[in-house]
Amino acid sequence: MTIGKFLCGSAKGTAALALAACAVAPAAHAGAGFGAVPGPGGCLRSPGSTEAPRCQAAKGLVSPAAIAVSPDGRNVYVVGGLARGNVAESFGAIAVLRRDPATGSLSEAGCLSSDGTDGTDGANEDCAASPALLAADGVTVSPDGHTVFVTASSSGSVVAFARDAESGSLTRRGCFQELPRPGSPCTGANVFSGAGDLVASTSALYIASALEGVISGLAAPPGAPTEGEPAGPASIFTAAPGPFLVSPCIAVNGYDGACAVGTAMKGVDALALSNDGNQLYATAQGSGAVDEFAPGARGTLTEVGCLKAAAPKGLCQSSRYLASPRGLAVTADGHNVYVADGGSSARPGGRVAVLARAADGRLGDSSCLDYLPPERHEEDEREGEDEGEGGESEKEPPAPPDPCAQVPGLAGAIALTVNAEGSTVSVFGPSSAATFSRDAATGRLTETSCAAAEDPRCSSLSGLEEVEAAAVSPDGRNVYLVTRGDASVLALGVGAAVTSSTAVASRAGTTAVGVACPRAMSGPCRGRVLLDRTVVRRSIRRHHHHVAVLRSIVARSAQFAIRPGSHAIVRVRVADSARRLLVNRRRLRLTAVVRAAPRGGGEGFGRPVLLRVNRR
């Protein structure tokens, strides 16, 4: 979308123009902007951290690994901990957080941990003590919102907690463990060391162990539950340990006879159920595969297919798009499965594989997106090499033809979310984020914004580092990230998105861009548009390439206000120094970023805009 110098009215026009915006028809694939939730509830840190003072402190945030949002949207649960090779040095915790549905901000509500501390030796009574949580690594909430299930990789366990819908607080129901010792409150079952991701249906709970290459199933007994007893898989968790539960499982090598034999299940990790409950999908990074299972009675799983890179003859079908699958999500309409893929050694960055889902649940290749490395432009600066070193850099061999479209912001791909209506897909790497609008008819994705500190085409988002996992709220307004960086939890929210890819500025320094406010917003999108200029300084020192990305604001708008579901043209004023540079160079490559007002939506993700000067 290109915006010229002729705006929809004069500066003395309507009140909307006084706010620097006027409404127009929505652009195709406008999508939703995404960015940090403003205010202290937009990020949380552990109480002992001093590296992120802008974030609120919350107990229980120790090496966070997984996150889940309750179906009513009132609570967020974060689990994490330490695996140190022995029980005495290991630790696990659950942080219970309150969520403000109107703003998406988070606040501390409570915590549980393996020893009652917040990870500091001797600081007991910070959290409620609960066993079998060492190196907590996975969390999910039952569809009815009454139970929270947590896996712990070092404990080799799954623990069930009753959830209070009003406060979000948790009360232990019971647990299953691979090898419970005498005196343990857990019952023995086919739950394995390395237990990580898990997913619950109304009748069963499925648990993956990447370490052992196994998926376990725990299911409710047939028949209606007794009055006052929990429904679904929570009903089999009891406070007192019982005899070993021979629960079903499927694994690489059949786990030496204890489980059914699975195919291409090495490193099986991320799990996703189809909306109808007829299929369970799993990524197997070690096999480079996405596996397909049919759930059966009492938690059994039958593998019915898989997609795998260069699949040999057998159950699996070959995929051109899978290399190192990490995370996945199924759309509510059941038409697509989206996979966050680490990509291959032949190409840097991450990948998003778009898989088509047939009526019987089988998957097939549809399309894909790869990372587009930045080009070098005249704005980039190159410093001289160290004295005595040659200026010639080694030429890399050309990469093989790419079957995927290429986009900025996919520097990595380890986690992925799809909102409930299936209109927005968000992909996160260790230090990058990108949002896409989804075409429901084809499943194809169109990038709407991105954030990556070292990508000059994207904005820079504070706290976006060492991302571990992501979860989307039921209303689709927020995505929550857990990181191993300074901010343990980041709250992102929908907000206004710049829809223009090019713009034209007058010689006086006035330009305009299109801005869309997503329908999911509870109120108007409010904020300002900023245009950032990025200079990339490259150098070679001691045979190492160094890249420094320097950003500066060169243009800004007055405050705008746009109704949800509407699109507007926003007038932007270019600073004098940037205007002179633009007149001299005739065009500038900039990044458009929306800076939201309080309660005006998420802020911070950007998109590249090519600004040209009008010579007339």
C-alpha positions as CSV (number, residue, x, y, z in Angstrom):
1,M,0.0,0.0,0.0
2,T,1.4,3.3,-1.1
3,I,0.4,6.6,0.5
4,G,0.9,9.8,-1.5
5,K,1.1,13.5,-0.4
6,F,-2.6,14.1,-0.8
7,L,-4.3,13.5,2.6
8,C,-8.0,13.1,3.4
9,G,-8.7,16.7,4.5
10,S,-6.9,19.7,5.8
11,A,-5.4,20.3,9.2
12,K,-8.5,22.4,10.1
13,G,-10.9,19.6,9.3
14,T,-12.7,17.2,11.6
15,A,-11.8,16.0,15.1
16,A,-10.4,12.8,13.6
17,L,-8.0,14.9,11.6
18,A,-7.0,16.9,14.6
19,L,-5.8,13.5,15.9
20,A,-3.8,13.1,12.7
21,A,-6.0,10.3,11.3
22,C,-9.0,9.9,9.0
23,A,-11.0,6.7,8.3
24,V,-10.8,4.8,5.1
25,A,-11.8,1.3,4.0
26,P,-9.7,-1.5,5.6
27,A,-6.8,-2.8,3.5
28,A,-6.7,-6.4,2.5
29,H,-4.6,-8.5,4.8
30,A,-4.3,-5.5,7.2
31,G,-3.9,-7.9,10.1
32,A,-3.3,-6.8,13.7
33,G,-0.3,-5.1,15.1
34,F,1.3,-6.7,18.1
35,G,3.7,-5.3,20.7
36,A,4.5,-4.9,24.4
37,V,1.6,-4.1,26.8
38,P,2.5,-0.7,28.2
39,G,3.0,-0.3,32.0
40,P,4.7,-2.3,34.7
41,G,2.2,-5.2,34.2
42,G,3.6,-5.7,30.7
43,C,6.6,-7.6,32.0
44,L,7.5,-9.6,35.1
45,R,10.8,-10.6,36.7
46,S,11.9,-12.7,39.6
47,P,12.2,-10.8,42.9
48,G,16.0,-11.2,43.0
49,S,16.6,-9.8,39.5
50,T,17.9,-6.2,39.2
51,E,18.4,-6.2,35.5
52,A,14.8,-5.3,34.5
53,P,13.7,-2.6,37.0
54,R,10.8,-1.5,34.8
55,C,9.2,-5.0,35.3
56,Q,7.1,-6.0,38.3
57,A,8.5,-8.6,40.6
58,A,6.7,-11.9,40.9
59,K,7.6,-15.0,43.0
60,G,8.1,-18.4,41.4
61,L,9.8,-17.2,38.2
62,V,12.9,-19.3,38.3
63,S,14.3,-20.3,34.8
64,P,10.8,-20.3,33.3
65,A,10.2,-22.9,30.7
66,A,6.4,-23.1,29.9
67,I,3.3,-21.0,30.1
68,A,-0.5,-21.4,29.9
69,V,-3.6,-19.2,30.0
70,S,-6.8,-20.4,31.7
71,P,-9.8,-20.8,29.4
72,D,-11.6,-17.9,31.2
73,G,-8.7,-15.6,30.6
74,R,-8.3,-14.6,34.2
75,N,-5.0,-16.4,35.1
76,V,-1.6,-17.2,33.6
77,Y,0.5,-20.0,34.9
78,V,4.3,-20.2,34.5
79,V,6.4,-23.1,35.4
80,G,10.2,-23.5,35.5
81,G,13.1,-24.7,37.6
82,L,16.6,-26.2,37.7
83,A,17.8,-29.6,36.7
84,R,21.2,-30.1,38.3
85,G,21.8,-33.9,38.2
86,N,20.8,-34.5,41.8
87,V,17.7,-33.8,43.9
88,A,19.5,-31.5,46.4
89,E,20.6,-29.0,43.7
90,S,17.4,-29.2,41.6
91,F,14.3,-27.0,42.0
92,G,10.9,-26.4,40.5
93,A,8.2,-23.8,40.8
94,I,4.8,-22.6,39.5
95,A,4.0,-18.9,39.4
96,V,0.3,-18.0,39.6
97,L,-0.5,-14.7,37.9
98,R,-3.6,-12.6,37.6
99,R,-4.5,-11.2,34.1
100,D,-6.5,-8.0,33.5
101,P,-8.7,-9.0,30.5
102,A,-9.1,-5.3,29.5
103,T,-5.4,-4.4,29.3
104,G,-3.6,-7.8,29.2
105,S,-1.4,-6.8,32.1
106,L,-0.2,-9.3,34.7
107,S,0.3,-9.3,38.4
108,E,1.5,-11.7,41.1
109,A,-1.2,-13.9,42.7
110,G,0.9,-16.7,44.4
111,C,3.3,-19.5,43.8
112,L,4.1,-23.2,44.6
113,S,7.6,-24.7,44.6
114,S,9.4,-27.9,45.4
115,D,10.8,-26.7,48.7
116,G,8.5,-23.7,49.6
117,T,11.2,-21.2,48.7
118,D,11.5,-18.9,45.7
119,G,14.7,-20.6,44.7
120,T,16.8,-18.9,47.3
121,D,18.2,-21.4,49.8
122,G,16.7,-20.8,53.2
123,A,14.0,-18.4,52.1
124,N,11.1,-20.7,53.0
125,E,7.5,-19.7,53.2
126,D,7.8,-17.6,50.0
127,C,5.8,-20.2,48.1
128,A,3.6,-23.2,49.1
129,A,5.7,-26.4,49.1
130,S,4.6,-29.1,46.7
131,P,6.6,-32.3,45.8
132,A,7.4,-33.8,42.4
133,L,8.0,-30.4,40.7
134,L,11.8,-30.6,40.1
135,A,12.7,-28.9,36.8
136,A,9.0,-28.2,36.1
137,D,8.8,-28.1,32.3
138,G,5.2,-28.1,31.0
139,V,1.8,-26.7,32.0
140,T,-1.7,-26.9,30.6
141,V,-5.2,-26.1,31.9
142,S,-8.1,-28.5,31.4
143,P,-10.8,-27.4,28.9
144,D,-13.3,-26.7,31.8
145,G,-10.7,-24.6,33.6
146,H,-11.0,-26.6,36.8
147,T,-7.6,-28.3,36.8
148,V,-4.0,-27.3,36.1
149,F,-1.6,-30.1,35.0
150,V,2.2,-29.6,35.4
151,T,5.0,-31.9,34.2
152,A,8.5,-32.0,35.8
153,S,11.4,-33.4,33.8
154,S,13.7,-34.2,36.7
155,S,11.0,-35.6,38.8
156,G,9.7,-37.6,35.9
157,S,6.2,-36.7,37.0
158,V,2.8,-35.1,36.2
159,V,1.0,-33.3,39.0
160,A,-2.7,-32.2,39.0
161,F,-3.9,-29.1,40.9
162,A,-7.5,-28.1,41.5
163,R,-8.0,-24.5,40.3
164,D,-10.1,-21.9,42.1
165,A,-11.9,-19.9,39.3
166,E,-12.1,-16.8,41.5
167,S,-8.6,-16.4,42.7
168,G,-6.7,-18.7,40.3
169,S,-5.1,-20.4,43.4
170,L,-4.1,-24.1,43.1
171,T,-4.7,-27.0,45.5
172,R,-2.9,-30.3,44.9
173,R,-5.1,-33.2,43.7
174,G,-2.4,-35.8,43.2
175,C,0.5,-37.0,41.0
176,F,1.9,-39.8,38.9
177,Q,5.6,-40.5,38.7
178,E,7.9,-42.8,36.8
179,L,9.8,-44.1,39.9
180,P,8.2,-42.9,43.1
181,R,10.3,-43.7,46.1
182,P,8.8,-45.2,49.3
183,G,6.9,-42.4,51.1
184,S,6.3,-40.4,47.9
185,P,2.7,-39.1,47.5
186,C,2.8,-40.0,43.8
187,T,1.5,-43.2,42.2
188,G,3.7,-45.0,39.7
189,A,2.8,-44.8,36.0
190,N,4.2,-44.7,32.6
191,V,5.3,-41.1,32.9
192,F,8.9,-40.6,32.0
193,S,12.0,-38.6,32.9
194,G,12.2,-35.6,30.7
195,A,8.5,-35.1,30.8
196,G,7.8,-31.8,29.0
197,D,4.9,-30.6,26.9
198,L,1.4,-31.9,27.6
199,V,-2.1,-31.3,26.4
200,A,-5.5,-32.1,27.9
201,S,-8.8,-33.0,26.2
202,T,-12.1,-33.5,28.0
203,S,-11.3,-37.2,28.5
204,A,-7.5,-37.7,28.4
205,L,-4.2,-36.1,29.1
206,Y,-1.1,-36.6,26.8
207,I,2.5,-36.1,28.0
208,A,5.6,-36.0,25.8
209,S,9.2,-36.8,26.9
210,A,11.7,-35.6,24.3
211,L,14.5,-37.3,26.3
212,E,12.9,-40.7,25.9
213,G,11.0,-40.2,22.7
214,V,7.7,-41.2,24.2
215,I,4.1,-39.9,24.6
216,S,2.1,-41.2,27.5
217,G,-1.7,-41.1,27.9
218,L,-3.8,-40.8,31.1
219,A,-7.6,-41.1,30.7
220,A,-10.7,-40.9,32.8
221,P,-12.5,-44.2,33.5
222,P,-15.7,-44.7,31.5
223,G,-19.0,-43.4,32.9
224,A,-20.0,-40.1,34.5
225,P,-18.0,-38.9,37.5
226,T,-19.4,-39.2,41.0
227,E,-21.1,-36.0,42.3
228,G,-18.4,-33.7,43.7
229,E,-15.6,-35.5,41.9
230,P,-13.6,-33.9,39.0
231,A,-14.4,-34.8,35.4
232,G,-12.0,-36.0,32.7
233,P,-8.4,-37.0,33.4
234,A,-8.3,-35.1,36.7
235,S,-10.6,-37.8,38.1
236,I,-7.7,-40.4,38.2
237,F,-5.4,-38.2,40.3
238,T,-5.8,-39.0,44.0
239,A,-4.3,-37.5,47.1
240,A,-3.0,-40.9,48.4
241,P,-0.7,-43.1,46.3
242,G,-2.1,-46.3,44.8
243,P,-0.7,-49.3,42.9
244,F,1.3,-48.7,39.7
245,L,-1.0,-47.5,36.9
246,V,-0.2,-49.3,33.7
247,S,-1.0,-46.3,31.5
248,P,-0.7,-46.5,27.7
249,C,2.3,-45.0,25.9
250,I,3.9,-45.0,22.4
251,A,7.6,-44.5,22.0
252,V,10.8,-45.0,20.0
253,N,11.7,-48.7,20.2
254,G,8.5,-49.1,22.2
255,Y,10.5,-48.0,25.3
256,D,12.0,-51.5,25.2
257,G,8.6,-53.3,25.4
258,A,6.7,-51.0,27.8
259,C,4.9,-49.0,25.1
260,A,3.6,-49.4,21.6
261,V,6.3,-48.8,18.9
262,G,6.2,-45.4,17.3
263,T,7.7,-44.1,14.1
264,A,9.9,-41.0,13.7
265,M,9.5,-40.0,17.3
266,K,13.0,-39.0,18.3
267,G,12.9,-35.9,20.4
268,V,9.1,-35.8,20.4
269,D,8.1,-32.6,22.2
270,A,5.4,-30.1,21.3
271,L,1.8,-31.4,21.2
272,A,-1.4,-30.1,19.7
273,L,-4.9,-31.5,19.6
274,S,-7.3,-30.8,16.8
275,N,-10.4,-28.9,17.8
276,D,-12.6,-32.0,17.3
277,G,-10.3,-34.1,19.4
278,N,-9.8,-36.7,16.6
279,Q,-6.1,-36.1,16.1
280,L,-3.1,-35.5,18.2
281,Y,-0.1,-33.9,16.4
282,A,3.5,-33.8,17.7
283,T,6.8,-32.4,16.6
284,A,9.8,-34.7,16.7
285,Q,12.8,-32.5,16.3
286,G,15.3,-35.4,16.3
287,S,13.5,-37.1,13.5
288,G,12.7,-33.9,11.6
289,A,9.0,-35.0,11.6
290,V,5.5,-34.0,12.5
291,D,3.7,-37.1,13.7
292,E,-0.1,-37.8,13.5
293,F,-1.9,-39.9,16.1
294,A,-5.5,-41.1,16.5
295,P,-6.6,-41.0,20.2
296,G,-8.4,-44.2,21.4
297,A,-10.0,-45.5,24.5
298,R,-8.4,-45.0,27.9
299,G,-5.6,-42.7,26.6
300,T,-4.2,-45.0,23.9
301,L,-2.7,-43.5,20.7
302,T,-2.3,-45.1,17.3
303,E,0.2,-43.5,14.9
304,V,-1.6,-43.0,11.6
305,G,1.0,-41.0,9.7
306,C,3.8,-38.5,9.7
307,L,5.5,-35.9,7.6
308,K,9.2,-36.0,7.5
309,A,12.0,-34.4,5.5
310,A,13.2,-36.9,2.9
311,A,11.0,-39.7,4.3
312,P,12.0,-43.3,3.5
313,K,9.5,-45.8,2.4
314,G,6.9,-46.6,5.1
315,L,4.4,-44.7,7.2
316,C,5.9,-41.2,6.7
317,Q,5.3,-39.0,3.7
318,S,8.1,-36.6,2.5
319,S,7.8,-32.9,3.2
320,R,9.8,-30.2,1.4
321,Y,9.2,-27.8,4.2
322,L,10.1,-29.6,7.4
323,A,13.7,-29.7,8.7
324,S,13.8,-29.2,12.5
325,P,10.2,-28.7,13.8
326,R,9.9,-27.2,17.2
327,G,6.4,-25.8,17.9
328,L,3.0,-26.2,16.3
329,A,-0.6,-25.1,16.5
330,V,-3.9,-26.2,14.9
331,T,-6.4,-23.6,13.7
332,A,-9.9,-23.7,15.1
333,D,-11.4,-24.2,11.7
334,G,-9.3,-27.4,11.3
335,H,-7.9,-26.5,7.9
336,N,-4.3,-25.9,8.8
337,V,-1.4,-26.9,11.1
338,Y,1.4,-24.3,11.5
339,V,4.9,-25.4,12.5
340,A,7.7,-23.3,13.9
341,D,10.8,-24.9,12.3
342,G,14.4,-24.2,13.2
343,G,15.3,-24.5,9.5
344,S,18.4,-26.2,8.0
345,S,22.1,-25.5,8.2
346,A,22.0,-24.5,4.5
347,R,20.0,-21.3,5.4
348,P,20.2,-19.0,8.4
349,G,17.1,-18.2,10.5
350,G,13.8,-19.9,11.1
351,R,11.0,-21.2,9.1
352,V,7.2,-21.4,9.3
353,A,5.7,-24.5,7.6
354,V,2.1,-24.2,6.6
355,L,0.5,-27.7,6.5
356,A,-2.9,-28.4,5.0
357,R,-5.2,-30.7,7.1
358,A,-7.5,-33.0,5.2
359,A,-11.0,-34.0,6.4
360,D,-9.5,-37.2,7.9
361,G,-6.8,-35.2,9.8
362,R,-3.9,-36.2,7.5
363,L,-1.4,-33.5,6.8
364,G,0.4,-32.3,3.7
365,D,2.6,-29.5,2.5
366,S,0.9,-26.2,1.6
367,S,3.4,-23.3,1.8
368,C,6.2,-22.0,3.9
369,L,8.1,-18.8,4.9
370,D,11.8,-18.4,5.5
371,Y,14.0,-15.7,6.9
372,L,15.0,-13.1,4.5
373,P,18.6,-11.8,5.3
374,P,18.9,-8.0,5.2
375,E,20.4,-6.5,2.1
376,R,23.2,-4.0,2.3
377,H,22.1,-0.5,1.3
378,E,23.7,2.9,0.9
379,E,22.6,3.8,4.5
380,D,24.8,1.0,5.9
381,E,28.2,2.0,7.1
382,R,31.3,-0.2,6.9
383,E,34.2,0.3,9.2
384,G,37.7,-0.5,8.1
385,E,39.3,-3.8,9.1
386,D,42.0,-4.0,11.8
387,E,45.4,-2.9,10.7
388,G,47.2,-5.7,8.9
389,E,44.1,-7.6,8.0
390,G,42.8,-7.8,4.4
391,G,39.6,-6.2,3.4
392,E,38.4,-9.2,1.4
393,S,35.9,-11.4,3.1
394,E,35.5,-15.0,2.2
395,K,32.7,-15.6,-0.4
396,E,30.1,-18.1,0.8
397,P,28.8,-20.6,-1.7
398,P,25.3,-19.8,-3.0
399,A,22.5,-21.3,-1.0
400,P,20.3,-23.9,-2.8
401,P,17.0,-22.7,-4.3
402,D,14.5,-21.9,-1.5
403,P,10.9,-23.4,-1.9
404,C,9.6,-20.8,0.6
405,A,8.7,-17.1,0.4
406,Q,11.1,-15.0,2.4
407,V,10.3,-12.4,5.1
408,P,12.1,-10.3,7.6
409,G,11.9,-11.0,11.4
410,L,12.2,-14.8,11.2
411,A,15.7,-14.9,12.7
412,G,14.5,-17.9,14.6
413,A,11.4,-20.0,15.1
414,I,10.9,-22.0,18.3
415,A,7.3,-21.1,19.4
416,L,4.1,-20.3,17.6
417,T,0.6,-19.3,18.4
418,V,-2.7,-18.9,16.5
419,N,-5.5,-16.8,17.9
420,A,-9.0,-18.3,18.4
421,E,-10.5,-16.9,15.3
422,G,-7.6,-18.1,13.2
423,S,-6.8,-14.7,11.7
424,T,-3.4,-14.1,13.3
425,V,-0.3,-16.3,13.6
426,S,2.6,-15.2,15.8
427,V,6.1,-16.7,15.5
428,F,8.9,-16.3,18.1
429,G,12.6,-17.1,17.9
430,P,15.1,-16.7,20.7
431,S,15.3,-13.0,20.1
432,S,12.8,-12.3,17.4
433,A,9.1,-12.0,16.8
434,A,6.9,-11.8,13.8
435,T,3.1,-11.6,13.3
436,F,1.2,-12.6,10.2
437,S,-2.4,-12.3,9.0
438,R,-3.9,-15.6,7.8
439,D,-6.0,-16.2,4.7
440,A,-8.6,-18.7,6.0
441,A,-9.3,-20.0,2.4
442,T,-5.7,-20.9,1.6
443,G,-3.8,-20.8,4.9
444,R,-1.2,-18.5,3.4
445,L,0.4,-15.9,5.7
446,T,1.2,-12.3,5.1
447,E,3.6,-10.6,7.5
448,T,2.2,-7.5,9.3
449,S,5.0,-6.6,11.8
450,C,8.2,-7.9,13.3
451,A,10.6,-7.2,16.1
452,A,14.3,-8.2,16.2
453,A,17.1,-6.1,17.7
454,E,19.6,-7.0,15.0
455,D,17.3,-6.8,12.0
456,P,17.2,-3.2,10.7
457,R,13.8,-3.8,9.0
458,C,12.1,-4.6,12.3
459,S,11.7,-2.7,15.5
460,S,13.6,-3.4,18.7
461,L,11.5,-4.7,21.6
462,S,13.0,-4.5,25.1
463,G,13.1,-7.9,26.9
464,L,12.8,-10.0,23.8
465,E,15.7,-12.4,24.4
466,E,16.1,-16.1,25.1
467,V,12.4,-16.8,24.5
468,E,11.4,-20.3,25.7
469,A,7.6,-20.6,25.1
470,A,4.5,-18.7,24.2
471,A,0.7,-18.8,24.9
472,V,-2.2,-16.9,23.5
473,S,-5.2,-15.7,25.5
474,P,-8.6,-17.1,24.7
475,D,-9.8,-13.7,23.4
476,G,-6.9,-13.4,21.1
477,R,-5.8,-10.0,22.4
478,N,-2.6,-11.1,24.1
479,V,0.3,-13.4,23.7
480,Y,2.5,-14.1,26.7
481,L,6.2,-15.1,26.4
482,V,8.5,-16.7,29.0
483,T,12.2,-16.0,28.6
484,R,15.5,-16.8,30.2
485,G,16.5,-13.1,29.8
486,D,16.1,-10.2,32.2
487,A,12.3,-10.1,31.9
488,S,10.9,-13.6,32.8
489,V,7.5,-12.9,31.4
490,L,6.5,-10.5,28.5
491,A,2.9,-9.5,27.8
492,L,2.2,-8.7,24.2
493,G,-1.1,-7.2,23.0
494,V,-2.9,-6.6,19.8
495,G,-2.9,-3.0,18.6
496,A,-2.7,-0.7,15.7
497,A,-0.7,-1.9,12.7
498,V,1.0,0.2,10.0
499,T,-0.3,-1.2,6.6
500,S,1.9,0.9,4.2
501,S,5.0,-0.6,2.7
502,T,5.9,2.7,0.9
503,A,5.1,6.3,1.4
504,V,5.8,9.6,-0.4
505,A,6.9,12.8,1.5
506,S,6.5,16.3,0.3
507,R,9.5,18.5,0.1
508,A,8.2,20.3,3.3
509,G,8.5,17.0,5.2
510,T,4.9,15.8,5.4
511,T,4.0,12.2,4.6
512,A,1.3,9.7,5.7
513,V,0.9,6.0,6.3
514,G,-2.1,3.7,6.6
515,V,-2.9,2.3,10.1
516,A,-5.4,-0.4,10.9
517,C,-7.0,-1.1,14.3
518,P,-7.9,-4.8,14.8
519,R,-11.5,-5.9,15.6
520,A,-10.2,-7.7,18.7
521,M,-9.5,-4.4,20.5
522,S,-11.9,-3.7,23.3
523,G,-11.6,0.0,22.7
524,P,-10.1,2.5,20.2
525,C,-6.4,2.1,19.1
526,R,-4.7,5.2,20.4
527,G,-1.1,6.3,19.9
528,R,1.5,7.8,17.6
529,V,3.3,6.5,14.5
530,L,7.1,6.7,14.7
531,L,9.4,6.2,11.7
532,D,12.8,4.9,12.7
533,R,15.9,5.1,10.6
534,T,18.4,2.3,11.2
535,V,22.1,2.4,10.4
536,V,23.9,-0.9,10.2
537,R,27.7,-0.6,11.0
538,R,29.6,-3.6,9.8
539,S,33.2,-4.4,10.5
540,I,35.7,-7.2,10.5
541,R,38.1,-7.5,13.4
542,R,40.4,-10.4,14.0
543,H,38.6,-12.4,11.3
544,H,35.2,-11.9,13.1
545,H,32.3,-10.1,11.6
546,H,30.7,-7.4,13.8
547,V,27.3,-5.8,13.2
548,A,26.0,-2.9,15.2
549,V,22.4,-1.7,14.6
550,L,21.8,2.0,15.5
551,R,18.2,3.3,15.5
552,S,16.9,6.9,15.7
553,I,13.4,8.4,15.3
554,V,13.2,10.6,12.2
555,A,9.5,11.2,11.9
556,R,6.4,11.1,14.2
557,S,2.7,11.8,14.1
558,A,0.3,13.5,16.4
559,Q,-1.8,11.2,18.5
560,F,-4.4,9.2,16.5
561,A,-7.6,7.4,17.6
562,I,-9.0,4.6,15.4
563,R,-12.1,2.5,16.1
564,P,-11.7,-1.3,16.3
565,G,-12.1,-2.8,12.8
566,S,-11.3,0.5,11.1
567,H,-8.4,1.7,8.9
568,A,-7.1,5.3,8.7
569,I,-4.5,7.5,7.1
570,V,-2.2,9.0,9.6
571,R,-0.2,12.2,8.9
572,V,3.5,12.0,9.9
573,R,5.9,14.9,10.1
574,V,9.6,14.2,9.1
575,A,12.3,15.9,11.1
576,D,14.4,18.5,9.3
577,S,17.6,16.6,9.4
578,A,15.9,13.5,7.9
579,R,14.0,15.6,5.3
580,R,17.3,17.1,4.0
581,L,18.8,13.6,3.8
582,L,15.7,12.4,2.0
583,V,15.9,15.2,-0.5
584,N,19.5,14.4,-1.1
585,R,19.1,10.6,-1.4
586,R,15.6,10.6,-2.8
587,R,14.5,7.6,-0.7
588,L,15.1,6.2,2.8
589,R,14.5,2.8,4.2
590,L,12.7,3.2,7.5
591,T,10.8,1.1,10.1
592,A,7.3,2.2,11.1
593,V,6.4,1.6,14.7
594,V,3.2,2.4,16.6
595,R,3.8,3.8,20.1
596,A,0.5,3.2,22.0
597,A,-1.1,5.4,24.5
598,P,-2.2,3.8,27.9
599,R,-5.0,1.2,27.2
600,G,-4.5,1.9,23.5
601,G,-3.2,-1.5,22.6
602,G,0.2,-3.3,22.3
603,E,3.1,-1.3,21.0
604,G,6.6,-1.9,19.6
605,F,6.5,-4.2,16.6
606,G,7.4,-2.5,13.3
607,R,7.4,-3.0,9.6
608,P,9.7,-1.7,6.9
609,V,8.6,1.4,4.9
610,L,10.3,2.8,1.9
611,L,10.0,6.6,2.0
612,R,10.4,8.5,-1.2
613,V,10.4,12.3,-1.8
614,N,7.9,13.9,-4.1
615,R,10.0,15.9,-6.6
616,R,7.1,18.1,-7.8
